[in-house]
Amino acid sequence: MTDRKIVVALGGNAILTDDPSAQAQQKALERTAGYLAKFVENGDNIIVTHGNGPQVGNLLLQQEAANSEKNPAMPLDTCVAMTQGSIGYWLQAALAKALKEKGLEKEVASVVTQVVVSESDPAFKNPTKPIGPFLTQDEAEQEMRKTGAVFKEDAGRGWRKVVPSPKPVTIREHKVIQTLVDNNIIPITVGGGGIPVIEQGGMYTGVEAVIDKDFASETLADLLHADALVILTGVDNVMVHYQQLNEKKLEKVSVSEMKRYVAENQFAAGSMLPKVEAAIQFLEKNPKAKAIITSLENIPAAIAENGGTIITGD
């Protein structure tokens, strides 16, 4: 039995399958919860984080479809909060059920989480994260004139609104999250990268932005002095020379090795790269910890530290 503190960042495939209905997502999370419960069986204290990309995208579509003077669409930061609540509700119910079935005494609680970003982050001058529906060029230009939002053409599929993706600075509720862990409660937190807020005169205001879930999870793991950061994705291992004849899966690697692969552009931006960069950042600040990138299904091997890509400090 161990007593490790582990931040587990769930990938999108842990929540959403091809069916976006509430019932299908709840079913997917029941399966996910079964794997997460294995950490608890092992004696680990887990802190669960998750994405919300498809869910917040669908919610924005619903908000836009119902938008009217009497029932105005909610802004992006509020939609992030709404999906934190819904996914947290589904996941805490699924995890509580999985733990009970295994006879494990552990409470689960969701925390609506605000993540502080810097007003001077360069991302605010160069929004890149596409959200919401596809529009024609005429519709996009009309929206830009009306709202001042930025729209960009998206791979020939139409025009989409783009918002900044600033780096997290700190997490407002990290002491609350630590208190839950100290009291044997599993927190579900930093949903969708957290609600982005900026500090102005000691007060916090939500901003229209999307924070990368893996960087937010790394920030939380650092604030909690976690023993490990586990980033779950769709593959068992990180690959270099991906889909080439000399393709190689990474098993046990150091931070310096991973930095060399990043410099060689081995990892796709917006896909594996942020996961690798988040792992590197965490280990540079916590060199005695570990970071593991693997799949949900490979969790048993990751727990035993004989599977997945295990990254250690230099």
N, C-alpha and C positions, 0 to 999 in steps of 0.2 A: 504493500500500500504506500502511496505517496501523499504528499500534501502540497503539490505544485499549484501555483496560480497561473492559469492559462487563458489567454484571450483567444477565442475561436471565432474567426471571421467567416461567415457563411457566404458562399457564392450564390448567384441567382438560381442555379439549377436545384438548389436545396429547397426552394420555395415554389417556383413556378414551372409547370410543365407546358404542354401545348394548350391546355385549357385554363383560361384566366379566371374562371369562376371561383368564388369563395370556397366552395366545397372541394374543388380540385386542389387548390392551394393548401387547404387544411389537411387534405390527405397526403400531399407531398411532405408537409411538415411533420406529420406523424412518423413517416419513414425517417426523416432527418433526425427527429428527436430520439429515435431508437439508437442511432449512431452516437449522438451526443451523450446519451446516458452511459455509454461505455467509459467515458472519461470519469464520470462520477463513480462508477463501479471500481475504477482504478484508484479512487481516493483523491482525484484531482479536484481543485476548485476552479470551475470554469466561469468565464464571463463571455456571453454570446453577443456578437455583433452581426449585422446583416445588411444586405443591399435592399434597394427598393425601386430600381430603375424601371422595370416593366409596370410595376404597380402605380408609381407616381405618374408615369406616362399615360396610363389608362385613366387615372383620376383627373388629370389635366384635360383629357378629351371630354370626359363627362362634365367637368366644370364649364368648359367652353360651349358644349352643346346646350347646357341649361342657362347660360349666361343671359341675364336680363337686368333691367333697372331695379326691379323688385327683388331679384335673386342673383346678385352679382357673383361672378366667379371668384373663388378664393385665390390669393397669391401663392407663389411657389413655396415659400417657407412654411405656410400653413398646410399646404398639401403634403409636404414632407412630414410634418407633425402628424397629420391624419393617417398616413401610411405607417409611420412608426407605431401608432396606436393599434391599427388593425393587424399588422403583421406580428406585433408583440403579443397581442391578445391570442392570436392563433398559436403562436409558438409556445407561449407559457402554458396554454392548455395542453398542447401535445406533449411538452416535456414533463409536465406534472403527471400526465397519464403514463408515460414511459417509465418514469421513476417509480411510480406506485406499483406498476406491474413487476418491477425488479425488486420490490421491497426496500427501496431506498428512501430514507427520510430526508427530504430536502425541499425547501420552498423555492418558488420561481417568481420573479417580479420584473415587469417591464418598466423602463425609465425613459420618459420622453426627454431626449437629450439635445442640449444646445452646444454647438461647437463654435468656439470663437475663431474668427478669421480677421486678418488685417485689412483695414480699409485701403492701405497702400499696396496690397498684393497686386503684382503686375497682371494677374488674371482678369482683374476688373477692367483693364484697358484692352484686353484681347479675349472676349468671350468665345469659347470653343465647344461647349457641351451642348449638343442638340437635345431639345425637349419638345414635347407636344406634337401636334398634328403636322402633316405635310400640306403645304399650300402651293398654289401656282405662284409664278413670279409677280403677277399683278396683285394677287391677294397679299403676298408678303410685303410688297412695296406700300400697299395701302395701310397695312398694320404698322409698318415702320413709321410712316408719316403720322399716324393717329396716336401711337403709344410711345414712340421713340425706342422701341425694342430693336434688337439686331437680329436679322434673318440671314441665313446663308444657304446656298444650294448644296444639297446633300446627295452626292454620288448619282446624279441623274434621276433621283426619285422625287424631286420636288424641293421646295424651300422650307426650312425649319427654323424656328426660333433657337438662338444659341444664347447660353448664359455663362457667366464666369465659373471656373472651377478652382477656387483659391485653396491654398494649403492650410490645414488646421494649425492653430497656434496653441490652444488649450481646450479643455472640455469643462464646462461650467459645473457639471454634476459629478465630477470625478470623486469627490469626497463622499458623496451619497452612495456612489457605486462601491467604493471601498468599504463603507459601513455595511452594506448588504453582504459583501463577501465575508467580512469579519464575523457576521452573524449567521453564517452557513446558508445564505440565500443566493441563488443563481440569478444574476442580473442579465436582462436582455436589453441592450443599449446601443447607442450610436447608430440607430437604424438609418439606412440610406446615407451614411456618412455624417449624420447629425443635421440638426436645423442650423444653417449658417447664421451667425449673429456677429455684429460688430459692436465694440465698446465705445461709447461716446459719453464723456463726463460721468463715468461711473454707472451708466445705464446701458442696457443691451438692446439692440434693435435687429430684427430679422432682415436679411437681405436676399434678393433674388439671385441665388447661386446654387451650385451643386458641389458638395465636397466628396472627393473620392473615398469610398468606404474603406479601402485598405490603408490609406494614409491616416484616416480617422481612427481606425483600429490600432494602428501602430502608436499613435499619440496616446491613446488610452492605455495600451500595454506599458508604455514608458511611464506614464503618470502613476500607474498602479505597481510599478516595479515587478512586472510579471516575470515568471520563470521562462515562459515560452509564448510565442505568437504563432498560432496555427492559422494559415490562410487556405481555405478550401476553395477548390476550383474544379474544372471539368476533367482534369487529367491527374494520374497518379504521381507524375514527376514533371519537373521543369525540363525542357529539352534545349539543347543547342544544336545548331545546324539543322533546324527543324525541317522535316520533309525533304531532306537531302540524303544522298547516299551515305554520308558520314554522320548521320543523325546520332546523337548520343544523349541518353538520359542522365540527369544529374542526381546523384544519391547523397553523398556526404561531401559538402564543399564549404570553403571558408568565405568570409566576406570579401577578401582581396580577390579571390577567384571570380566571385560573382560580379565584382566591379569591373574586372577585365572583360567578362562576357558582355556587360552592359556597354562598355566602350566599343566593343566589336559589333554593336547593334544586333545582338542575337535574339532579343525579345521584342515582340510586337507592341508598339505604343497603343494604349487603350485596352490592352489585353493582359499579357503576362508581365510587361514592363513595370506597371505600377505596383504589382504584387512583389516583384523582386526588389524594387526600390524601397518599398515600405519595410521589407525584411532587413535590408541593409541599414536603413536609418535606425531601426530598433536595436540592432546588434552593435552599431557604432556607439550608441548611448548606453547599452547594456551588454558589454562583451562577454559576460559569463552566462548569458541566457542563450536560448536557441530559437530559431525560426524554422517552421516546417511549412512547405507548400505541397499540398497533395489533394486528393479527391475525398469526398464524403465517404465513399465506400472503402477507402484505404485507411480510415481512422484507426482500426485495431493495430495495423502495422505502425502507424505514426505514434500511437501511445507507447508501443514497445520500442520505438526508435529504430526499427529495422525496415522502414518503408517510407516512401515519399522523398522529397528533396529536403534534406536536413542541412541547414546553414548554421555555422558557428562563427563566433568572433575570432579574430586573428590572434 
